[in-house]
């Protein structure tokens, strides 16, 4: 495994056409620190895979870099290839699009449980999901039962004293 392959795997698991990331988020995806030149030279982020091994990582995943801002330590990966790469093995859940930053960078991280229940149940056609679970009569019955039990408990507690 090359030192930038974790970034390739991370990017292949993403679904959006644009992925805004901070340099710290890139480091988390890599599992290691970026070299000092990545924080100083925008050319380190160039989309040139012949001389930059790091560029091969994101380009192999079908992305190119853009909006590289070394001063604020953020960038955007833009999808250039919709062809699935052979290394796409990370389960992705229900999420279909990534998030894009407008202003401050948002770190895009998906919890592994997203989409875990996908396909495990169906909702019958015509069922109103906005309908309250209990009708007003049922709620009144529940409240009456709770009041009755509270009165019984108070009576028991007063007998013990």
VOBA-1610 file (N, C-alpha, C; in pm, whole numbers, padded with zeros to 5 digits, always signed):
BEGIN
Unk+00086-00119+00000Unk+00000+00000+00000Unk+00089+00124+00000Unk+00062+00214-00094Unk+00139+00338-00100Unk+00097+00429+00014Unk+00178+00529+00041Unk+00148+00614+00157Unk+00026+00702+00137Unk-00017+00725+00012Unk-00136+00807-00014Unk-00258+00723-00053Unk-00246+00591-00050Unk-00359+00506-00086Unk-00480+00521+00007Unk-00461+00546+00137Unk-00579+00570+00221Unk-00665+00687+00173Unk-00601+00788+00113Unk-00677+00900+00058Unk-00757+00854-00064Unk-00697+00770-00147Unk-00769+00715-00262Unk-00892+00639-00217Unk-00877+00555-00118Unk-00989+00475-00067Unk-01096+00565-00009Unk-01055+00667+00066Unk-01151+00760+00125Unk-01230+00832+00016Unk-01161+00883-00085Unk-01228+00957-00192Unk-01320+00867-00274Unk-01282+00742-00294Unk-01366+00650-00370Unk-01497+00622-00297Unk-01497+00638-00167Unk-01619+00612-00089Unk-01715+00731-00090Unk-01671+00843-00146Unk-01754+00964-00147Unk-01847+00962-00268Unk-01959+01033-00255Unk-02058+01032-00362Unk-02076+01166-00432Unk-02035+01272-00372Unk-02061+01405-00429Unk-01968+01437-00544Unk-02008+01536-00622Unk-01924+01584-00731Unk-01817+01678-00678Unk-01840+01736-00562Unk-01742+01824-00499Unk-01731+01785-00351Unk-01610+01788-00303Unk-01585+01752-00164Unk-01491+01855-00105Unk-01544+01941-00019Unk-01463+02043+00047Unk-01398+01982+00170Unk-01269+02004+00183Unk-01197+01947+00297Unk-01093+02046+00349Unk-01070+02039+00477Unk-00958+02112+00535Unk-00835+02022+00524Unk-00719+02080+00538Unk-00598+01999+00533Unk-00598+01898+00648Unk-00654+01937+00763Unk-00662+01846+00876Unk-00750+01726+00843Unk-00858+01749+00769Unk-00946+01638+00729Unk-00875+01545+00632Unk-00792+01601+00544Unk-00713+01519+00453Unk-00616+01433+00533Unk-00556+01493+00637Unk-00465+01417+00723Unk-00538+01303+00794Unk-00660+01329+00840Unk-00738+01223+00905Unk-00768+01111+00806Unk-00800+01145+00683Unk-00827+01044+00581Unk-00701+00963+00549Unk-00588+01032+00550Unk-00461+00964+00523Unk-00413+00881+00641Unk-00446+00926+00760Unk-00394+00859+00879Unk-00252+00902+00911Unk-00210+01014+00854Unk-00075+01067+00879Unk-00073+01215+00847Unk+00031+01283+00889Unk+00048+01425+00864Unk+00088+01449+00719Unk+00045+01561+00666Unk+00090+01604+00533Unk+00232+01658+00546Unk+00311+01653+00439Unk+00445+01711+00446Unk+00437+01862+00458Unk+00538+01926+00513Unk+00536+02072+00531Unk+00511+02149+00400Unk+00558+02097+00288Unk+00540+02167+00161Unk+00393+02178+00121Unk+00307+02089+00169Unk+00164+02095+00139Unk+00100+02218+00202Unk+00160+02266+00311Unk+00106+02383+00381Unk+00162+02515+00325Unk+00262+02506+00240Unk+00329+02626+00191Unk+00311+02646+00041Unk+00320+02539-00035Unk+00322+02548-00181Unk+00192+02496-00242Unk+00114+02584-00307Unk-00007+02536-00375Unk+00025+02433-00483Unk+00146+02437-00537Unk+00185+02341-00641Unk+00185+02197-00589Unk+00197+02179-00458Unk+00194+02044-00402Unk+00060+01979-00433Unk-00044+02060-00445Unk-00180+02011-00471Unk-00213+02005-00620Unk-00114+02026-00706Unk-00137+02026-00850Unk-00185+01889-00898Unk-00265+01892-01003Unk-00320+01768-01059Unk-00226+01713-01166Unk-00106+01680-01123Unk-00006+01628-01215Unk+00046+01496-01161Unk-00003+01388-01218Unk+00031+01258-01163Unk+00165+01203-01211Unk+00227+01267-01310Unk+00356+01215-01356Unk+00468+01240-01257Unk+00462+01355-01187Unk+00570+01384-01093Unk+00523+01395-00948Unk+00394+01389-00923Unk+00343+01399-00786Unk+00270+01270-00746Unk+00330+01196-00654Unk+00265+01072-00611Unk+00135+01100-00538Unk+00128+01213-00468Unk+00004+01246-00397Unk-00110+01273-00495Unk-00079+01334-00609Unk-00183+01361-00709Unk-00238+01232-00768Unk-00154+01131-00778Unk-00202+01001-00827Unk-00312+00947-00737Unk-00303+00974-00607Unk-00401+00922-00512Unk-00539+00976-00541Unk-00554+01109-00554Unk-00688+01163-00577Unk-00732+01145-00722Unk-00637+01143-00815Unk-00675+01126-00955Unk-00716+00981-00983Unk-00655+00886-00914Unk-00695+00746-00927Unk-00837+00725-00875Unk-00877+00808-00779Unk-01014+00799-00725Unk-01113+00875-00812Unk-01065+00943-00917Unk-01154+01015-01007Unk-01177+01160-00969Unk-01086+01218-00889Unk-01099+01356-00845Unk-00981+01439-00891Unk-01003+01571-00897Unk-00897+01668-00914Unk-00914+01774-00806Unk-00805+01842-00776Unk-00812+01947-00675Unk-00846+02079-00742Unk-00915+02164-00666Unk-00942+02300-00709Unk-00965+02384-00585Unk-00965+02514-00601Unk-00984+02607-00491Unk-00888+02578-00375Unk-00764+02550-00407Unk-00663+02522-00303Unk-00629+02654-00235Unk-00648+02657-00105Unk-00621+02777-00027Unk-00523+02738+00084Unk-00392+02752+00057Unk-00292+02711+00156Unk-00295+02802+00278Unk-00333+02928+00259Unk-00337+03021+00373Unk-00442+02976+00476Unk-00561+02939+00429Unk-00667+02894+00519Unk-00672+02743+00534Unk-00578+02675+00467Unk-00563+02531+00478Unk-00692+02455+00442Unk-00739+02480+00321Unk-00857+02409+00273Unk-00851+02396+00121Unk-00929+02303+00068Unk-00935+02282-00075Unk-01065+02210-00110Unk-01089+02195-00238Unk-01205+02121-00286Unk-01156+02014-00381Unk-01205+01891-00361Unk-01181+01785-00458Unk-01304+01783-00549Unk-01281+01787-00681Unk-01391+01786-00777Unk-01385+01656-00856Unk-01499+01587-00862Unk-01504+01460-00935Unk-01494+01488-01085Unk-01404+01418-01151Unk-01388+01433-01295Unk-01421+01304-01368Unk-01431+01196-01294Unk-01461+01067-01355Unk-01578+01003-01282Unk-01679+00962-01357Unk-01793+00894-01295Unk-01780+00743-01308Unk-01674+00697-01373Unk-01651+00554-01387Unk-01608+00498-01253Unk-01675+00394-01204Unk-01635+00338-01075Unk-01494+00283-01080Unk-01417+00317-00982Unk-01280+00266-00974Unk-01283+00125-00917Unk-01185+00042-00952Unk-01187-00096-00906Unk-01172-00113-00756Unk-01119-00010-00684Unk-01097-00025-00540Unk-01218+00013-00458Unk-01332+00049-00517Unk-01450+00091-00441Unk-01510-00027-00368Unk-01469-00043-00242Unk-01521-00152-00163Unk-01582-00105-00033Unk-01575+00024-00005Unk-01625+00077+00121Unk-01776+00092+00113Unk-01854+00032+00206Unk-01998+00051+00204Unk-02032+00197+00231Unk-02131+00249+00159Unk-02157+00391+00168Unk-02293+00427+00225Unk-02382+00334+00245Unk-02512+00366+00303Unk-02603+00437+00207Unk-02695+00517+00259Unk-02796+00581+00177Unk-02752+00714+00119Unk-02651+00774+00175Unk-02611+00908+00131Unk-02568+00903-00015Unk-02619+00996-00093Unk-02587+00999-00236Unk-02501+01117-00276Unk-02505+01225-00200Unk-02427+01342-00238Unk-02341+01386-00123Unk-02226+01440-00157Unk-02138+01495-00055Unk-02180+01637-00023Unk-02108+01699+00068Unk-02139+01837+00105Unk-02035+01929+00047Unk-02077+02047+00014Unk-01989+02147-00044Unk-01977+02263+00052Unk-01861+02327+00058Unk-01852+02440+00149Unk-01885+02569+00076Unk-01952+02655+00148Unk-01976+02792+00104Unk-01934+02874+00223Unk-01815+02923+00221Unk-01761+02992+00337Unk-01671+02897+00414Unk-01699+02876+00544Unk-01611+02791+00624Unk-01613+02646+00575Unk-01499+02580+00589Unk-01488+02442+00546Unk-01566+02352+00640Unk-01641+02258+00583Unk-01710+02157+00662Unk-01640+02025+00635Unk-01600+01957+00739Unk-01536+01829+00722Unk-01644+01727+00691Unk-01626+01654+00584Unk-01725+01556+00542Unk-01683+01422+00597Unk-01762+01372+00688Unk-01738+01240+00744Unk-01872+01173+00762Unk-01883+01051+00718Unk-02009+00980+00729Unk-01995+00871+00833Unk-02093+00864+00920Unk-02094+00760+01022Unk-02120+00626+00954Unk-02055+00520+00997Unk-02074+00390+00932Unk-02217+00336+00943Unk-02296+00389+01037Unk-02433+00339+01053Unk-02531+00405+00955Unk-02486+00507+00883Unk-02575+00571+00787Unk-02616+00469+00683Unk-02745+00448+00670Unk-02797+00354+00572Unk-02798+00210+00619Unk-02765+00185+00745Unk-02758+00047+00794Unk-02892-00024+00789Unk-03001+00050+00801Unk-03134-00012+00801Unk-03198-00010+00661Unk-03125+00038+00562Unk-03179+00051+00427Unk-03232-00083+00377Unk-03358-00084+00336Unk-03418-00204+00281Unk-03469-00304+00383Unk-03462-00273+00512Unk-03504-00370+00613Unk-03652-00360+00646Unk-03720-00254+00604Unk-03863-00243+00628Unk-03925-00162+00515Unk-04055-00180+00498Unk-04126-00103+00398Unk-04246-00035+00462Unk-04285+00076+00406Unk-04401+00149+00454Unk-04512+00126+00353Unk-04626+00081+00402Unk-04736+00050+00312Unk-04781+00174+00237Unk-04815+00156+00109Unk-04864+00271+00034Unk-04990+00328+00099Unk-04997+00459+00105Unk-05113+00524+00164Unk-05100+00549+00313Unk-04998+00495+00379Unk-04982+00517+00522Unk-04931+00659+00545Unk-04997+00732+00634Unk-04962+00871+00661Unk-04858+00878+00772Unk-04734+00908+00734Unk-04625+00916+00832Unk-04637+01038+00923Unk-04716+01136+00883Unk-04730+01256+00965Unk-04841+01243+01068Unk-04920+01136+01060Unk-05030+01114+01154Unk-04972+01081+01292Unk-05026+01141+01398Unk-04977+01107+01533Unk-04997+00959+01563Unk-04909+00904+01644Unk-04916+00762+01676Unk-05043+00727+01754Unk-05090+00818+01839Unk-05210+00795+01918Unk-05317+00897+01883Unk-05442+00851+01881Unk-05555+00942+01862Unk-05578+01020+01992Unk-05648+01133+01986Unk-05674+01211+02109Unk-05745+01129+02217Unk-05834+01036+02177Unk-05903+00952+02277Unk-05804+00858+02347Unk-05710+00804+02269Unk-05610+00715+02327Unk-05517+00791+02422Unk-05483+00911+02385Unk-05398+00994+02472Unk-05471+01024+02602Unk-05600+01057+02594Unk-05679+01085+02714Unk-05686+00960+02802Unk-05700+00843+02741Unk-05704+00718+02818Unk-05571+00694+02890Unk-05460+00717+02820Unk-05329+00702+02882Unk-05313+00798+03000Unk-05351+00923+02979Unk-05339+01022+03087Unk-05424+00984+03207Unk-05546+00933+03182Unk-05634+00890+03292Unk-05570+00775+03368Unk-05512+00679+03297Unk-05446+00566+03363Unk-05325+00613+03445Unk-05250+00707+03390Unk-05135+00759+03465Unk-05180+00833+03591Unk-05286+00914+03580Unk-05339+00984+03696Unk-05387+00885+03801Unk-05457+00779+03757Unk-05507+00677+03850Unk-05391+00609+03922Unk-05286+00573+03847Unk-05171+00507+03910Unk-05099+00601+04006Unk-05089+00728+03970Unk-05025+00826+04059Unk-05105+00840+04189Unk-05239+00842+04180Unk-05322+00851+04300Unk-05305+00728+04388Unk-05298+00608+04325Unk-05278+00485+04402Unk-05143+00487+04474Unk-05040+00535+04405Unk-04908+00542+04469Unk-04907+00641+04586Unk-04974+00754+04570Unk-04982+00851+04680Unk-05056+00791+04799Unk-05163+00716+04772Unk-05240+00652+04879Unk-05153+00550+04952Unk-05077+00472+04881Unk-04989+00370+04942Unk-04882+00437+05026Unk-04824+00548+04972Unk-04718+00616+05043Unk-04773+00681+05172Unk-04894+00732+05171Unk-04951+00795+05289Unk-04985+00690+05395Unk-05019+00567+05354Unk-05048+00459+05449Unk-04921+00415+05522Unk-04806+00422+05457Unk-04679+00378+05518Unk-04633+00475+05625Unk-04673+00599+05619Unk-04626+00699+05715Unk-04697+00693+05843
//
